[in-house]
Amino acid sequence: MSSRINPIIPRLRWDVLSSSELERIHEATLEVLEETGVRFPSTRALDVLEKGGCAVDRATQVVKVPRAVVAEAVAQVPSRYLLAGRDPECDMTIDRAHCYLSNDGSGVFVHDHRTGEKRPSTKADAATSARFVDALPNVSYYWGPVVTSQDVPPATKALHDAEAVLTNTSKHFQTVTTVGEKPARYLVEMAAAIAGGSDELRRRPILSFMQCAVDPLAHDGPNLEANLVAAEHGLASGFMPMPLAAGTGPATLAGTLVVQNAEALSGVVLLELASPGVPAFFAGAPSVIDLKTGGYTGGSPEDYLLAAASTQLAHFYGVPMAMGTMATGAKEPDWQAAVDDSLSTFASVMTCADMMNGCGLLNGSKVLSYPHMVMESEIYGIVQKVAGGVVVDDETLALEAIERIGPNGTYLAEKHTRRHMEEIWRPTVWDRTPYDVWLQGGKQGALERATEIADEILDTYDPAPLPEDVHAELRAIVARADAELAEGR
């Protein structure tokens, strides 16, 4: 396995739903798709779905999907596919056996830990965030961007984001802000320039797409158009429902899962009808409404159950899952953030979510904090160790060493210990020093150490650069997009 990225391969699994409960939610989902339907506000999407055997109401743009169409479509999704990095050591195998962490995405503020300032994000921040992610092995791919470029034309913001990202990380890039057919085509052109052409991009897809659904039971037109472009070029894509129980989903968890499942499933049906056999995935960030504010909680016990159950449902269909993970409503990297991040990561890993989006943002995925991202990387390592479980075989039972040491001995100098000591988890930022040493050191804890690591990355880390001619081509593509889209031509 590559040293540039560090996926989790969990041995332990957590089943939130029994097989009979999975079947009941599946049947309820099919009933919703057949009888209630999902809205697809895109002529191209409606054409694809109607040709594929769905009942299309052009006036309301609501599509009813027969269960036979659902079954045939999900059967087309590849059971295993590649999400490539520009650096092959960053390649990800999507196979429902590996869990890959990304950063979180679409933040709009940066917390500068050196000045204490919270400020709107810029294109330079998008570039810095990509460079930072590139330096962290526990973060396997770049999702988003972490923060959006708010100092560029709004119509081409996603393309400026992409230029900043693609030139500052050699890890896989999954865009979540590229909406509309024309921006999507420009972005695919950028990725093809890096990959060495359209055919090479199809062979080694360094780019994938994710779009949000519109809860409940609807999609957004430009989002549909963008993912259809991705499918046309053989690039993996999926749709992320984000229902809030008691708001945009039923107050019950089971009911919210039906809404989540119907939205994600309907998106996969569209992609497979448009381009049979194209890589596709479910996505999700289901939560519950905050009963005081009416907003997104950014961390609640229900989130962990919904995340685990949603991943089980995706795998029930044999489809990979990209699950929102590590979201927190905390305003700074404190105990609340640690609890939210730990439990959500545990829920995602223990149900083997293929992609986990992701780390780095605070305050309900709004504010980027680099020390926070370092601390979340530590949490990821802890969950990785727990997910490995206990290996029981002749070597790990250690009977020869136990017999040799006997009562009152020590295993410290044993060859068996030297063979296995590297398996013991060791902290990078967590503090384990004696109390007196901690006092003498100025009471420095995990946040202070994480800040030191973040500063070191920000000050010294340089990603593998793009060839200058390729970088120039990306700039030229973005300039063409600015001329066509940002200037309204």
CORVEN-V71553 format. One record per pair of residues at least 24 apart in sequence whose ideal C-beta (glycine too) atoms are under 8 Angstrom apart, sorted by sequence separation. I is the first residue (numbers start at 1). J is the second residue. D is the distance in whole Angstrom. If there is no record, write none. Layout:
[[I J D] [I J D]]
//
This chain:
[[38 62 7] [39 63 7] [125 149 8] [159 183 6] [166 190 6] [239 263 7] [240 264 8] [260 284 5] [286 310 6] [303 327 7] [396 420 8] [429 453 7] [37 62 4] [38 63 6] [158 183 6] [162 187 5] [166 191 7] [184 209 7] [239 264 6] [323 348 5] [337 362 7] [428 453 7] [37 63 6] [103 129 7] [121 147 3] [123 149 4] [209 235 6] [211 237 7] [213 239 5] [215 241 6] [238 264 7] [260 286 5] [284 310 4] [37 64 4] [38 65 7] [121 148 6] [122 149 6] [142 169 5] [156 183 7] [159 186 6] [163 190 7] [208 235 6] [209 236 7] [210 237 7] [211 238 8] [212 239 7] [213 240 6] [215 242 6] [216 243 6] [239 266 8] [36 64 8] [37 65 7] [121 149 7] [122 150 6] [123 151 6] [159 187 6] [162 190 6] [166 194 6] [207 235 6] [208 236 4] [209 237 4] [210 238 6] [211 239 5] [212 240 5] [213 241 4] [215 243 4] [239 267 3] [282 310 7] [299 327 6] [325 353 7] [35 64 7] [121 150 6] [122 151 5] [123 152 6] [142 171 5] [148 177 6] [158 187 7] [205 234 7] [208 237 6] [209 238 8] [210 239 7] [211 240 7] [212 241 8] [213 242 7] [215 244 7] [238 267 6] [239 268 8] [257 286 7] [298 327 5] [299 328 5] [333 362 7] [34 64 6] [103 133 5] [120 150 5] [141 171 5] [142 172 7] [144 174 8] [205 235 5] [210 240 6] [212 242 6] [238 268 7] [256 286 6] [284 314 8] [298 328 5] [299 329 5] [323 353 4] [326 356 7] [332 362 7] [33 64 7] [34 65 7] [102 133 8] [140 171 7] [141 172 4] [142 173 5] [143 174 5] [144 175 8] [159 190 7] [178 209 7] [202 233 6] [205 236 7] [282 313 8] [298 329 3] [299 330 7] [322 353 7] [325 356 4] [331 362 6] [33 65 4] [34 66 6] [139 171 8] [140 172 8] [141 173 7] [142 174 7] [144 176 6] [145 177 7] [175 207 7] [179 211 7] [201 233 7] [202 234 4] [216 248 5] [256 288 8] [282 314 4] [297 329 6] [298 330 8] [321 353 5] [322 354 7] [323 355 7] [325 357 6] [326 358 6] [330 362 6] [331 363 5] [34 67 6] [141 174 6] [143 176 7] [144 177 7] [173 206 7] [174 207 8] [175 208 8] [176 209 8] [202 235 8] [215 248 4] [216 249 6] [238 271 8] [281 314 8] [296 329 8] [321 354 6] [322 355 4] [323 356 6] [324 357 6] [325 358 6] [326 359 5] [330 363 7] [33 67 7] [126 160 8] [130 164 6] [134 168 7] [172 206 6] [173 207 6] [174 208 5] [175 209 6] [176 210 5] [201 235 8] [215 249 7] [237 271 6] [320 354 4] [321 355 7] [322 356 8] [323 357 7] [327 361 8] [328 362 6] [329 363 7] [345 379 6] [349 383 5] [126 161 5] [130 165 4] [134 169 4] [172 207 8] [173 208 8] [174 209 7] [175 210 7] [176 211 7] [198 233 7] [282 317 8] [320 355 7] [322 357 6] [329 364 5] [337 372 7] [341 376 5] [345 380 6] [349 384 7] [103 139 6] [133 169 6] [134 170 7] [172 208 7] [174 210 6] [176 212 7] [315 351 8] [328 364 8] [331 367 7] [333 369 6] [30 67 5] [33 70 6] [101 138 6] [102 139 6] [107 144 8] [110 147 6] [123 160 5] [127 164 4] [130 167 8] [131 168 4] [134 171 6] [249 286 7] [282 319 5] [284 321 7] [299 336 7] [307 344 6] [311 348 7] [315 352 7] [327 364 7] [332 369 7] [338 375 7] [342 379 5] [346 383 5] [350 387 7] [101 139 6] [102 140 7] [105 143 5] [106 144 6] [109 147 7] [123 161 7] [126 164 4] [127 165 7] [130 168 4] [131 169 7] [133 171 7] [281 319 6] [282 320 7] [283 321 7] [284 322 8] [285 323 7] [327 365 6] [333 371 6] [337 375 8] [341 379 5] [345 383 5] [349 387 5] [101 140 6] [102 141 5] [103 142 6] [104 143 7] [105 144 3] [106 145 7] [107 146 6] [108 147 7] [126 165 6] [130 169 4] [280 319 7] [281 320 4] [282 321 5] [283 322 4] [284 323 6] [285 324 3] [304 343 5] [308 347 4] [312 351 6] [333 372 4] [30 70 6] [100 140 4] [102 142 6] [103 143 6] [104 144 7] [105 145 6] [107 147 4] [108 148 6] [124 164 8] [127 167 7] [128 168 8] [227 267 7] [231 271 5] [281 321 7] [282 322 7] [283 323 7] [284 324 7] [287 327 8] [299 339 8] [304 344 6] [307 347 5] [308 348 7] [311 351 4] [332 372 8] [342 382 7] [346 386 7] [385 425 4] [100 141 6] [102 143 4] [103 144 6] [105 146 6] [106 147 8] [107 148 7] [123 164 5] [127 168 5] [179 220 7] [181 222 8] [184 225 7] [188 229 6] [234 275 7] [237 278 8] [245 286 7] [281 322 5] [283 324 8] [299 340 3] [303 344 6] [307 348 6] [311 352 7] [338 379 7] [342 383 7] [102 144 8] [104 146 7] [106 148 6] [108 150 7] [180 222 4] [184 226 4] [188 230 7] [217 259 6] [228 270 8] [232 274 7] [236 278 8] [237 279 8] [238 280 6] [241 283 7] [242 284 7] [244 286 8] [245 287 7] [246 288 6] [247 289 4] [285 327 7] [298 340 7] [301 343 8] [304 346 7] [305 347 7] [308 350 7] [311 353 5] [333 375 5] [103 146 5] [179 222 4] [183 226 7] [184 227 8] [216 259 5] [227 270 8] [228 271 8] [231 274 5] [232 275 6] [235 278 8] [236 279 4] [237 280 6] [238 281 4] [240 283 4] [241 284 6] [242 285 5] [243 286 5] [244 287 6] [245 288 4] [246 289 5] [304 347 4] [308 351 5] [382 425 7] [179 223 5] [181 225 4] [185 229 6] [215 259 7] [219 263 8] [227 271 6] [231 275 4] [234 278 6] [235 279 7] [236 280 7] [237 281 8] [238 282 6] [239 283 6] [240 284 6] [241 285 8] [242 286 7] [243 287 8] [244 288 6] [245 289 6] [303 347 8] [307 351 8] [381 425 7] [180 225 6] [181 226 7] [184 229 4] [188 233 5] [217 262 6] [218 263 8] [234 279 8] [236 281 6] [238 283 4] [240 285 6] [241 286 7] [242 287 7] [244 289 4] [246 291 7] [299 344 7] [179 225 8] [180 226 6] [184 230 7] [217 263 6] [224 270 7] [228 274 6] [260 306 7] [264 310 8] [307 353 7] [179 226 5] [181 228 8] [188 235 7] [216 263 8] [219 266 8] [231 278 5] [247 294 7] [381 428 7] [92 140 6] [178 226 6] [181 229 6] [215 263 7] [219 267 7] [92 141 6] [231 280 8] [253 302 6] [257 306 7] [261 310 7] [268 317 8] [378 427 7] [90 140 7] [213 263 4] [256 306 7] [260 310 6] [264 314 7] [326 376 6] [378 428 6] [90 141 7] [213 264 7] [268 319 6] [377 428 8] [378 429 5] [244 296 7] [253 305 6] [257 309 6] [261 313 5] [265 317 7] [378 430 6] [253 306 6] [257 310 7] [260 313 8] [326 379 8] [213 267 7] [374 428 8] [375 429 6] [374 429 6] [85 141 7] [211 267 8] [253 309 7] [257 313 7] [245 302 7] [83 141 7] [245 306 8] [176 240 8] [298 363 7] [298 364 4] [143 210 8] [297 364 8] [298 365 7] [296 364 5] [378 446 7] [295 364 8] [106 176 6] [105 176 5] [106 177 6] [208 279 8] [375 446 6] [102 174 7] [105 177 8] [283 355 8] [285 357 8] [375 447 7] [378 450 8] [210 283 6] [281 354 7] [205 279 8] [281 355 7] [375 450 5] [371 447 6] [374 450 4] [374 451 8] [372 450 8] [371 450 4] [374 453 5] [5 85 8] [86 166 8] [90 170 6] [92 172 6] [371 451 4] [374 454 5] [4 85 8] [90 171 4] [91 172 8] [373 454 7] [90 172 6] [240 322 7] [242 324 8] [371 453 8] [4 87 6] [86 169 8] [87 170 4] [371 454 5] [5 89 7] [86 170 4] [87 171 7] [238 322 6] [240 324 7] [370 454 4] [4 89 4] [5 90 5] [7 92 7] [85 170 6] [86 171 8] [3 89 7] [4 90 5] [85 171 5] [2 89 4] [5 92 7] [85 172 5] [370 457 8] [2 90 6] [9 97 6] [84 172 6] [370 458 7] [2 91 7] [9 98 6] [10 99 6] [83 172 5] [8 98 7] [9 99 8] [7 98 4] [8 99 4] [83 174 8] [7 99 6] [7 100 5] [8 101 8] [5 100 7] [86 194 6] [210 322 6] [333 447 6] [333 450 7] [84 204 4] [86 206 5] [84 205 6] [85 206 6] [82 204 7] [83 205 6] [84 206 5] [82 205 7] [83 208 6] [6 137 4] [5 137 6] [6 138 5] [4 137 6] [7 140 6] [3 137 7] [5 139 8] [6 140 7] [5 140 4] [5 141 8] [94 236 7] [210 357 8] [174 322 8] [83 236 6] [81 236 6] [4 170 8] [5 171 7] [4 171 7] [45 219 8] [39 214 8] [45 221 8] [41 218 8] [42 219 8] [39 217 7] [40 218 8] [41 219 7] [38 217 5] [39 218 4] [40 219 5] [41 220 7] [42 221 5] [45 224 5] [37 217 7] [38 218 6] [39 219 7] [41 221 4] [44 224 7] [45 225 8] [48 228 8] [36 217 7] [38 219 7] [44 225 7] [174 355 8] [42 224 4] [41 224 8] [42 225 6] [45 228 7] [174 357 8] [40 224 6] [44 228 6] [32 217 7] [94 279 7] [42 228 8] [94 281 7] [74 265 7] [77 268 7] [74 268 6] [70 265 6] [73 268 6] [74 269 7] [77 272 6] [73 269 4] [76 272 4] [74 272 7] [81 279 4] [70 269 6] [73 272 4] [78 277 7] [69 269 6] [73 273 6] [76 276 5] [65 266 6] [76 277 5] [78 279 6] [76 278 8] [77 279 7] [63 266 7] [77 280 5] [65 269 6] [69 273 8] [77 281 8] [143 355 8] [141 355 8] [143 357 5] [144 358 8] [146 360 5] [54 269 8] [143 358 5] [146 361 7] [52 269 8] [96 315 6] [139 358 7] [49 269 8] [139 359 6] [49 270 6] [52 273 4] [111 332 8] [147 368 5] [48 270 6] [51 273 7] [96 318 8] [104 326 7] [146 368 6] [104 327 7] [38 262 6] [49 273 6] [96 320 6] [101 325 7] [38 263 7] [45 270 6] [48 273 5] [95 320 8] [32 258 6] [40 266 8] [48 274 5] [94 320 5] [32 259 8] [133 360 8] [38 266 4] [25 254 7] [29 258 5] [33 262 6] [28 258 5] [32 262 5] [40 270 7] [129 360 7] [25 257 6] [29 261 5] [33 265 7] [25 258 6] [29 262 5] [33 266 6] [139 373 8] [26 261 8] [25 261 6] [29 265 6] [136 373 7] [132 370 6] [136 374 8] [139 377 7] [79 318 6] [129 368 6] [138 377 4] [77 317 8] [77 318 7] [132 373 7] [136 377 5] [77 319 5] [138 380 5] [74 317 5] [75 318 8] [125 368 7] [138 381 6] [74 318 7] [101 345 8] [74 319 6] [138 384 8] [121 368 7] [99 348 7] [118 367 6] [99 349 5] [111 362 7] [105 357 7] [99 352 6] [102 355 7] [104 357 6] [105 358 7] [107 360 8] [99 353 6] [100 354 7] [102 356 7] [103 357 8] [104 358 5] [107 361 5] [109 363 8] [97 352 7] [99 354 7] [100 355 5] [101 356 5] [102 357 5] [103 358 5] [104 359 6] [96 352 6] [98 354 7] [99 355 8] [100 356 7] [102 358 4] [103 359 6] [104 360 5] [105 361 8] [111 367 5] [113 369 7] [99 356 6] [101 358 6] [102 359 8] [103 360 5] [104 361 4] [109 366 6] [110 367 7] [111 368 7] [113 370 7] [96 354 6] [101 359 7] [103 361 8] [107 365 6] [108 366 6] [109 367 5] [110 368 5] [111 369 5] [113 371 6] [95 354 8] [106 365 7] [107 366 6] [109 368 7] [94 354 5] [105 365 8] [107 367 6] [94 355 8] [104 365 5] [107 368 5] [103 373 7] [194 466 7] [194 470 6] [193 470 6] [101 380 6] [193 473 5] [194 474 8] [193 474 6] [190 474 5] [193 477 7] [26 313 7] [190 477 5] [25 313 6] [99 387 8] [189 477 6] [190 478 8] [16 305 6] [22 312 6] [26 316 7] [22 313 7] [186 477 6] [16 308 4] [17 309 5] [186 478 8] [16 309 5] [170 463 6] [14 308 6] [22 316 5] [169 463 6] [170 464 5] [186 480 7] [17 312 5] [168 463 5] [186 481 5] [16 312 6] [17 313 8] [15 312 7] [167 465 8] [183 481 7] [167 466 5] [182 481 8] [166 466 7] [182 484 7] [183 485 7] [182 485 6] [167 471 6] [167 474 7] [166 474 7] [163 474 5] [163 475 7] [163 478 5] [159 477 8] [160 478 6] [159 478 5] [136 457 8] [132 454 8] [135 457 5] [156 478 7] [159 481 5] [132 457 6] [156 481 5] [131 457 8] [132 458 7] [135 461 4] [156 482 5] [134 461 7] [135 463 8] [132 461 8] [134 463 4] [153 482 6] [156 485 5] [128 458 7] [131 461 6] [155 485 4] [156 486 5] [131 462 8] [155 486 5] [131 463 5] [153 485 8] [154 486 8] [14 347 7] [130 463 8] [153 486 3] [155 488 8] [16 351 7] [14 350 4] [15 351 8] [13 350 6] [14 351 6] [12 350 6] [13 351 7] [113 451 6] [10 349 5] [13 352 7] [10 350 6] [8 349 5] [113 454 7] [114 455 8] [10 352 6] [8 380 8] [12 386 7] [8 383 7] [12 387 6] [8 384 5] [11 387 7] [12 388 8] [10 387 4] [11 388 6] [12 389 5] [87 464 6] [6 384 8] [9 387 8] [10 388 7] [11 389 4] [86 464 8] [8 387 6] [11 391 8] [86 466 8]]
//
